[in-house]
């Protein structure tokens, strides 16, 4: 590798280590951890600057209505309908700077600004479209649509339009789970990996997948994703070794490792 490539690898490793550290905290600070993701793409990013921006956004906010007014009416946060798959949409610091994002990063803004203002909000991991729930009365809010409240029927409409699910899929509470910080971070990283993969940015997919692997929810599919990201860079041997190390006698992962080695020939 060139010195420039070595430097990028070192920065990637440092970002993954930092993310692992904040994600392992007994009480994960969602804002800090979300900003740690951004360091993978922007090593010089100063998290403190953006934590202070969250503080500023929360100043003087009272209640859910005040929060929605501050973020979406006063400050102009909105969903990125023009380029939904832009990786920038998955970085909290870029969403705060540009005031555009996708449902989950806009939800993180709402949750973190709300927490600072004493407004209790939860993330709701509906398939296809991330939502926010007001802890006080259970109202669902759509961060991608300027924080507007959603009825259950409107939430179902969002679910079916984004996932393509037909009437055979019963919509109800199991599809509206309240999720914690680790689950939110994993979904952010999964979205980001997909955005990079679509652009053929396999080196970036690698650090994103390595971040996913430190989360408790990481399963065999994430391990396979790491092997594929390394194979996409021509690093078949390393990919096989990384998969084998995490296989724990899983026959499918061991088969995936063998398939990576076979591509060396």
LUMLO-495569 format. One line per 3 residues: number of its first residue (from 1); for each residue x negated, y, z of N, C-alpha, C. Coordinates in steps of 0.02 Angstrom, whole numbers, plus 50000, padded with zeros to 5 digits. Atoms other than C-alpha are relative to their C-alpha. Layout:
NUM) X,Y,Z,X,Y,Z,X,Y,Z ~ ...
This chain:
1) 49958,49940,50000,50000,50000,50000,49957,50062,50000 ~ 50034,49936,50000,49950,50180,49973,50004,50031,50069 ~ 49995,49966,49935,49915,50294,50122,50069,50031,50012
4) 49933,49971,49993,50081,50379,50088,50051,49947,50019 ~ 49954,50055,49983,50172,50212,50093,49988,49976,50071 ~ 50016,50019,49931,50080,50165,50253,50032,50048,50050
7) 49972,49949,49955,50137,50328,50332,50076,49992,50005 ~ 49927,50009,49999,50317,50295,50282,50019,49939,50041 ~ 49987,50061,49961,50310,50119,50356,49992,50014,50074
10) 50010,49983,49929,50240,50188,50519,50059,50041,50026 ~ 49943,49959,49979,50380,50316,50526,50063,49958,50007 ~ 49943,50045,49996,50508,50181,50491,49998,49959,50064
13) 50007,50041,49940,50441,50071,50629,50012,50040,50063 ~ 49990,49957,49942,50439,50216,50751,50074,50015,50010 ~ 49928,49985,49996,50620,50258,50709,50038,49939,50026
16) 49966,50061,49977,50675,50077,50734,49987,49989,50074 ~ 50016,50009,49929,50584,50068,50901,50038,50049,50043 ~ 49963,49949,49962,50664,50230,50960,50074,49982,50003
19) 49930,50019,50001,50836,50171,50906,50012,49941,50048 ~ 49993,50057,49955,50810,50006,50997,49999,50022,50073 ~ 50006,49975,49931,50762,50101,51154,50066,50033,50022
22) 49939,49965,49979,50917,50213,51157,50060,49953,49998 ~ 49944,50046,50005,51033,50071,51104,50001,49950,50057 ~ 50005,50048,49945,50971,49963,51249,50016,50031,50068
25) 49985,49966,49937,51015,50093,51382,50064,49970,50031 ~ 49940,50027,49966,51142,50033,51513,50064,50035,49979 ~ 49943,49962,50026,51260,50172,51459,49976,50037,49938
28) 50026,49972,50062,51227,50210,51277,50029,50069,49987 ~ 49978,49933,50020,51235,50395,51233,50011,49998,49925 ~ 49984,50007,50071,51325,50388,51066,49968,50054,49958
31) 50030,49946,50039,51263,50558,51009,49926,49991,49990 ~ 50072,50011,50003,51082,50521,51049,49984,49942,49953 ~ 50013,50059,50041,51091,50349,50967,50016,50013,49927
34) 49983,49983,50069,51178,50415,50811,49946,50043,49969 ~ 50054,49958,50026,51044,50547,50792,49936,49959,49989 ~ 50059,50043,50009,50911,50412,50813,50003,49964,49933
37) 49994,50030,50067,50979,50331,50655,49971,50048,49949 ~ 50022,49951,50049,50945,50492,50561,49925,50006,49996 ~ 50073,49996,50000,50762,50487,50612,49969,49951,49951
40) 50026,50048,50049,50741,50337,50497,49989,50032,49932 ~ 50006,49967,50065,50768,50449,50346,49964,50066,50006 ~ 50027,49933,49990,50706,50612,50421,49958,50001,50064
43) 50041,50008,49940,50561,50579,50542,49986,50066,50037 ~ 50014,49936,49968,50536,50765,50577,50062,50032,50030 ~ 49938,49974,49972,50716,50791,50630,49995,50006,50076
46) 50002,49987,49928,50728,50868,50804,50069,49987,50030 ~ 49934,50018,49973,50871,50781,50895,50027,50052,50047 ~ 49977,49951,49950,50876,50914,51030,50039,50057,49967
49) 49966,49946,50036,50927,51045,50902,50073,49981,49989 ~ 49932,50021,50018,51080,50943,50855,50041,49983,50061 ~ 49963,50009,49938,51126,50895,51032,50024,50068,50026
52) 49979,49932,49980,51130,51082,51069,50055,50025,49955 ~ 49946,49981,50044,51240,51106,50916,50066,49968,50023 ~ 49940,50032,49973,51364,50981,50989,50025,50038,50061
55) 49981,49959,49942,51360,51082,51150,50034,50065,49978 ~ 49970,49937,50024,51396,51242,51054,50070,49990,49973 ~ 49934,50014,50028,51541,51164,50962,50052,49988,50055
58) 49955,50016,49945,51616,51109,51128,50017,50060,50043 ~ 49991,49942,49956,51601,51279,51212,50068,50033,49991 ~ 49935,49967,50002,51771,51348,51256,50058,49958,49975
61) 49946,50044,50026,51869,51200,51185,50043,49975,50058 ~ 49953,50026,49950,52024,51151,51283,50050,49955,49966 ~ 49951,50048,50025,52123,50996,51244,49986,49976,49929
64) 50008,50029,50066,52140,50893,51087,50015,50051,49945 ~ 49982,49950,50051,52226,51032,50990,49944,50051,49991 ~ 50055,49953,50004,52085,51151,51033,49939,49970,49966
67) 50056,50034,50031,51956,51023,50980,50010,49996,49924 ~ 49985,50005,50071,52040,50993,50812,49995,50068,49967 ~ 50003,49932,50028,52058,51180,50784,49927,50023,49993
70) 50070,49978,50002,51875,51211,50826,49962,49968,49942 ~ 50041,50036,50049,51803,51077,50713,50025,50010,49929 ~ 49974,50004,50068,51919,51078,50564,50026,50067,49973
73) 49975,49934,50023,51998,51252,50557,49945,50053,50004 ~ 50051,49948,49991,51860,51362,50629,49935,49983,49964 ~ 50066,50018,50026,51705,51266,50577,50001,49963,49933
76) 49993,50026,50068,51770,51184,50419,49974,49930,49988 ~ 50019,50070,50012,51721,51002,50446,50053,49967,49956 ~ 49953,50031,50047,51798,50895,50310,49971,49934,49975
79) 50023,50063,50029,51789,50725,50227,49968,50012,49932 ~ 50036,49993,50064,51668,50706,50082,50036,49958,49947 ~ 49962,50036,50052,51790,50657,49945,49963,50001,49934
82) 50036,49995,50063,51669,50707,49807,49947,49946,49993 ~ 50054,50050,50003,51528,50588,49852,50001,49959,50065 ~ 49989,50039,49938,51591,50467,49984,49941,49956,50016
85) 50053,50049,49988,51446,50347,49961,49930,50032,50009 ~ 50064,49966,49988,51309,50478,49985,49972,49979,50068 ~ 50029,50019,49935,51190,50412,50121,50000,50056,50051
88) 50000,49944,49954,51187,50587,50195,50062,50001,50044 ~ 49938,50002,49961,51365,50557,50254,49994,49959,50063 ~ 50008,50045,49943,51300,50429,50378,49952,50026,50052
91) 50047,49971,49952,51176,50543,50467,50034,50055,50039 ~ 49965,49952,49959,51249,50639,50612,49972,50070,49992 ~ 50028,49933,50005,51126,50783,50596,50017,50033,49933
94) 49981,49972,50065,51167,50804,50411,50074,50017,49998 ~ 49929,49984,49996,51353,50798,50446,50011,50065,50038 ~ 49994,49938,49961,51332,50934,50577,49975,50060,49959
97) 50027,49945,50040,51229,51038,50456,50045,50017,49941 ~ 49961,49989,50061,51338,51015,50301,50075,50006,50013 ~ 49929,50001,49980,51504,50993,50392,50043,49958,49954
100) 49962,50050,50038,51555,50850,50279,49974,49931,50020 ~ 50021,50068,49982,51552,50665,50313,50053,49950,49981 ~ 49952,50053,50009,51644,50501,50309,50037,49989,50066
103) 49960,50005,49939,51774,50445,50437,49961,49986,50063 ~ 50032,50020,49938,51655,50365,50559,49952,50054,50027 ~ 50045,49948,49975,51527,50506,50568,50040,50061,50023
106) 49957,49947,49976,51664,50636,50581,50033,49981,50066 ~ 49973,50024,49936,51738,50528,50719,49949,50009,50056 ~ 50052,49991,49949,51571,50532,50811,49996,50073,50020
109) 49999,49929,49984,51574,50722,50799,50058,50015,50047 ~ 49942,49987,49957,51749,50725,50872,49990,49971,50070 ~ 50009,50033,49935,51706,50602,51011,49949,50037,50042
112) 50054,49969,49962,51545,50688,51061,50015,50072,50019 ~ 49980,49932,49982,51612,50865,51054,50055,49997,50053 ~ 49947,50009,49951,51767,50806,51146,49973,49982,50069
115) 50029,50020,49935,51663,50723,51282,49970,50060,50036 ~ 50031,49940,49970,51569,50885,51312,50053,50050,50024 ~ 49947,49954,49981,51733,50979,51323,50050,49970,50049
118) 49954,50033,49954,51816,50855,51440,50062,49971,49966 ~ 49944,50030,50038,51929,50783,51303,49981,49928,49986 ~ 50016,50071,50007,51932,50593,51310,50026,49971,49935
121) 49982,50031,50064,51931,50511,51139,49963,49934,49993 ~ 50030,50065,50015,51896,50333,51084,49997,49989,49925 ~ 50002,50022,50069,51840,50263,50918,50046,49941,49990
124) 49954,50055,50017,51965,50148,50833,49974,49969,49935 ~ 50032,50032,50057,51885,50022,50716,50048,49967,49952 ~ 49954,50028,50049,52027,49998,50594,49961,49980,49937
127) 50035,50018,50062,51964,49901,50442,50014,50050,49945 ~ 49993,49956,50058,51932,50015,50295,50002,50074,50014 ~ 49993,49929,49987,51959,50180,50384,49995,50012,50076
130) 50011,49991,49928,51889,50232,50554,50043,50057,50026 ~ 49956,49951,49970,52006,50328,50669,49976,50018,50070 ~ 50014,49979,49931,52003,50414,50838,50066,49997,50039
133) 49941,50003,49958,52124,50389,50983,49993,50047,50060 ~ 49996,49957,49941,52173,50517,51114,50014,49955,50061 ~ 49990,50042,49942,52151,50429,51281,50060,50020,50041
136) 49946,49975,49958,52283,50538,51363,50068,49971,49980 ~ 49933,50023,50021,52431,50482,51258,50000,49947,49945 ~ 50005,50053,50050,52366,50355,51132,50010,50022,49928
139) 49990,49975,50069,52392,50467,50980,49939,49983,49957 ~ 50053,50013,50048,52290,50414,50829,49987,50063,49960 ~ 50020,49941,50038,52193,50550,50739,49955,49978,49943
142) 50040,50018,50059,52115,50543,50566,49945,50053,49990 ~ 50054,49951,50007,51944,50629,50567,49985,50018,49927 ~ 50014,49987,50071,51933,50616,50377,50053,50047,49970
145) 49945,49957,50024,52095,50715,50360,50010,50056,50052 ~ 49998,49941,49957,52053,50864,50471,50029,49987,50069 ~ 49978,50017,49933,52095,50772,50632,50075,49996,50009
148) 49927,50002,49995,52280,50759,50592,50023,49936,50035 ~ 49973,50059,49966,52384,50642,50701,50033,49953,49950 ~ 49971,50050,50044,52442,50480,50622,50052,49960,50039
151) 49953,50048,49973,52599,50381,50657,49973,49930,49985 ~ 50020,50069,50015,52581,50192,50658,50012,49984,49927 ~ 49985,50013,50070,52663,50188,50487,49948,50033,49954
154) 50051,49966,50040,52539,50315,50419,49933,49964,50005 ~ 50062,50038,49992,52394,50215,50492,50002,49937,49957 ~ 49993,50060,50041,52461,50059,50406,49990,50018,49926
157) 50008,49979,50069,52470,50154,50242,49926,50011,49984 ~ 50071,49991,50009,52287,50206,50262,49965,49932,49994 ~ 50030,50066,49999,52239,50027,50302,50010,49964,49933
160) 49986,50038,50061,52324,49953,50150,49969,50034,49939 ~ 50028,49965,50058,52263,50088,50030,49924,49992,49997 ~ 50073,50005,50000,52081,50071,50084,49975,49928,49994
163) 50022,50070,50002,52073,49881,50100,50031,49960,49944 ~ 49964,50038,50051,52196,49827,49967,50040,49943,50028 ~ 49963,50054,49967,52281,49713,50094,50073,50002,49980
166) 49930,50005,50020,52452,49651,50041,50045,49988,50060 ~ 49950,50009,49946,52611,49621,50142,49989,49937,50041 ~ 50013,50061,49961,52548,49450,50195,49955,50013,50060
169) 50042,49980,49943,52427,49539,50312,50043,50042,50047 ~ 49958,49966,49951,52522,49588,50468,49960,50056,50032 ~ 50033,49943,49970,52476,49761,50529,50025,50010,50071
172) 49981,49989,49930,52474,49793,50716,49940,50014,50043 ~ 50054,49983,49953,52367,49823,50872,49934,49964,49988 ~ 50066,50032,50012,52235,49690,50829,49958,50034,49946
175) 50036,49965,50052,52189,49796,50678,49983,50072,50020 ~ 50014,49933,49975,52174,49952,50785,49960,49995,50066 ~ 50036,50011,49938,52041,49900,50911,49960,50062,50022
178) 50044,49949,49972,51960,50028,51025,49930,49970,50003 ~ 50068,50027,50005,51773,50006,50998,49952,50045,50039 ~ 50050,49964,49961,51622,50055,51101,49942,50024,49957
181) 50056,49969,50036,51457,50137,51056,49963,49950,49955 ~ 50037,50048,50041,51369,49979,50995,50038,49983,49935 ~ 49961,50017,50059,51510,49937,50876,50003,50059,49951
184) 50000,49941,50044,51517,50115,50810,49933,50006,49964 ~ 50067,49996,50030,51329,50116,50781,49990,49947,49946 ~ 50007,50054,50049,51336,49948,50692,50038,50017,49936
187) 49961,49983,50060,51473,50010,50576,49968,50057,49962 ~ 50037,49947,50034,51375,50169,50540,49943,49972,49959 ~ 50058,50029,50035,51223,50066,50495,50021,49956,49942
190) 49975,50041,50056,51323,49944,50389,50019,50044,49941 ~ 49982,49954,50054,51393,50090,50290,49938,50028,49966 ~ 50062,49972,50028,51220,50164,50269,49962,49950,49958
193) 50034,50052,50039,51144,50000,50212,50035,49990,49933 ~ 49963,50008,50062,51282,49984,50083,49986,50057,49951 ~ 50014,49941,50043,51250,50161,50019,49930,49994,49969
196) 50068,50008,50026,51063,50128,50002,49996,49942,49950 ~ 50003,50058,50044,51091,49958,49923,50029,50017,49932 ~ 49969,49980,50063,51205,50034,49791,49953,50042,49958
199) 50048,49958,50036,51062,50152,49746,49934,49964,49986 ~ 50062,50038,50010,50931,50014,49741,49943,50021,50045 ~ 50051,49976,49953,50839,50093,49888,49985,49946,50051
202) 50008,50058,49956,50783,49927,49961,49953,50013,50059 ~ 50044,49985,49944,50644,50000,50068,50040,50034,50056 ~ 49958,49968,49950,50774,50107,50155,50049,49950,50030
205) 49957,50052,49973,50891,49959,50171,49964,49962,50055 ~ 50038,50038,49951,50752,49873,50267,50003,50031,50069 ~ 50001,49971,49933,50740,49999,50409,50070,50003,50030
208) 49931,49999,49976,50929,50012,50421,50019,49932,50029 ~ 49985,50068,49977,50946,49823,50437,49962,49985,50064 ~ 50039,50011,49939,50807,49819,50566,50033,50034,50060
211) 49963,49969,49945,50908,49942,50670,50061,49958,50018 ~ 49942,50042,49986,51062,49832,50653,49981,49939,50041 ~ 50022,50061,49966,50962,49684,50715,49988,50009,50075
214) 50011,49991,49929,50930,49763,50885,50066,50005,50038 ~ 49935,49994,49967,51117,49777,50921,50027,49931,50019 ~ 49976,50065,49977,51206,49639,51018,50044,49963,49950
217) 49954,50031,50047,51328,49608,50876,49966,49969,49939 ~ 50035,50023,50060,51193,49563,50749,50007,49924,49992 ~ 49990,50071,50014,51236,49396,50670,49958,49977,49942
220) 50040,50029,50055,51165,49282,50535,50001,50041,49936 ~ 49997,49962,50062,51226,49395,50395,49952,50059,50001 ~ 50048,49945,49995,51117,49536,50460,49929,49974,49990
223) 50066,50031,50010,50966,49420,50467,49989,49987,49925 ~ 50007,50012,50072,50999,49369,50287,49989,50066,49963 ~ 50008,49934,50033,51012,49553,50240,49928,50023,50005
226) 50071,49981,49994,50836,49582,50307,49958,49961,49950 ~ 50037,50040,50049,50769,49438,50203,50010,50025,49929 ~ 49986,49975,50067,50855,49507,50049,49966,50067,49987
229) 50032,49935,50008,50788,49682,50080,49925,49993,49988 ~ 50071,50012,50009,50611,49615,50093,49987,49968,49931 ~ 50007,50031,50066,50635,49506,49939,50007,50052,49945
232) 49991,49948,50049,50694,49659,49845,49938,50042,49989 ~ 50064,49965,50006,50521,49732,49876,49944,49953,49978 ~ 50050,50049,50020,50434,49573,49817,49965,49968,50058
235) 50033,50026,49939,50391,49524,49997,50036,49935,50021 ~ 49963,50062,49989,50461,49347,49984,49975,49961,50061 ~ 50028,50037,49944,50342,49266,50108,50020,50032,50067
238) 49982,49966,49938,50373,49398,50241,50075,49992,50013 ~ 49928,50009,49991,50560,49386,50210,50017,49932,50028 ~ 49988,50068,49975,50556,49198,50236,49980,49994,50073
241) 50023,50005,49930,50456,49216,50396,50046,50038,50048 ~ 49956,49961,49957,50570,49351,50465,50066,49963,50012 ~ 49938,50038,49993,50724,49245,50431,49990,49939,50044
244) 50014,50059,49959,50645,49088,50505,49993,50017,50074 ~ 50011,49979,49930,50594,49181,50663,50066,50009,50036 ~ 49935,49986,49969,50776,49226,50694,50051,49945,49987
247) 49952,50051,50021,50855,49066,50628,50030,49960,50058 ~ 49977,50039,49942,50867,48972,50794,50037,49937,49978 ~ 49973,50064,50025,50901,48809,50700,50065,50008,49961
250) 49941,49990,50042,51042,48888,50600,49984,49973,49930 ~ 50017,50031,50064,51045,48777,50444,50006,50047,49940 ~ 49992,49955,50056,51107,48915,50330,49943,50051,49997
253) 50057,49954,50000,50970,49035,50384,49936,49965,49980 ~ 50060,50037,50020,50838,48901,50367,50000,49987,49924 ~ 49995,50010,50072,50903,48866,50192,49984,50065,49963
256) 50014,49935,50031,50895,49052,50153,49925,50014,50000 ~ 50073,49991,49997,50713,49055,50210,49965,49957,49947 ~ 50029,50043,50052,50672,48908,50097,50010,50029,49931
259) 49985,49970,50066,50756,48996,49951,49954,50059,49987 ~ 50046,49943,50009,50648,49150,49981,49930,49975,49982 ~ 50066,50028,50015,50490,49043,49981,49997,49973,49929
262) 49998,50028,50067,50544,48959,49821,49990,50054,49947 ~ 50007,49946,50049,50545,49128,49735,49927,50024,49994 ~ 50072,49983,50007,50357,49141,49764,49970,49965,49939
265) 50029,50041,50053,50328,49011,49628,50016,50030,49931
